[in-house]
Amino acid sequence: DAGITQSPRHKVTETGTPVTLRCHQTENHRYMYWYRQDPGHGLRLIHYSYGVKDTDKGEVSDGYSVSRSKTEDFLLTLESATSSQTSVYFCAISDRTTGATNEKLFFGSGTQLSVL
Amino acid sequence: AQKITQTQPGMFVQEKEAVTLDCTYDTSDQSYGLFWYKQPSSGEMIFLIYQGSYDEQNATEGRYSLNFQKARKSANLVISASQLGDSAMYFCAMREDSGYALNFGKGTSLLVTP
């Protein structure tokens, strides 16, 4: 199994508070991703990173920011959490050394976030 | 526009029967990859199978096979001899050569009954 750790695993917070989710990998993979999973929507990309300090937006990036100061860590921050951000958040990694289209994503265990 | 369409929100199949989960995709890229992931009730995302757009043969991994019909832009997952442990959500995903991540469908919930 790929070494991906997400923390916390569960979090309950109040509307308007800042929240940071952490993804830590031990695989030295270049690419890291944050997805959110909601019923009826599948997994949707929030942000991704293609290297230290190199990040870009996904399809549902509004209200989220990310940072990657080290290869192994990718942080997702909700500056002011809203109830619509209640979701399961997955971190994923890939190395893209075997080619572009066959890169497989390895997923973390997910973080269940509830915003009350 | 939705790049991956899974039209079956839920499916039932009896143990030991085969089941096909549908997936259609939309892309203008010539080079792309198609993936299926399984998500059991425990929540983890498990990679099942991959098919490249230039692969001439359908991919197979044990009891899983991918029925790839390029002209129809479909990439259906076939599970043979279903087992109770196959009950899960199944997601189809695509990686385009011009893209940067996997695009996922909304998923199909499969329930295997005794």
Interface residues (C-beta under 8 A of the other chain):
Chain A: Y33 Y35 G40 H41 G42 L43 R44 L45 Y48 Y50 D56 G58 V88 F90 A92 A100 T101 N102 E103 K104 L105 F106 F107 S109 G110
Chain B: I4 Q6 S31 Y32 G33 F35 G43 E44 M45 F47 Y50 G52 S53 F91 A93 R95 E96 D97 Y100 A101 L102 N103 F104 G105 K106 G107
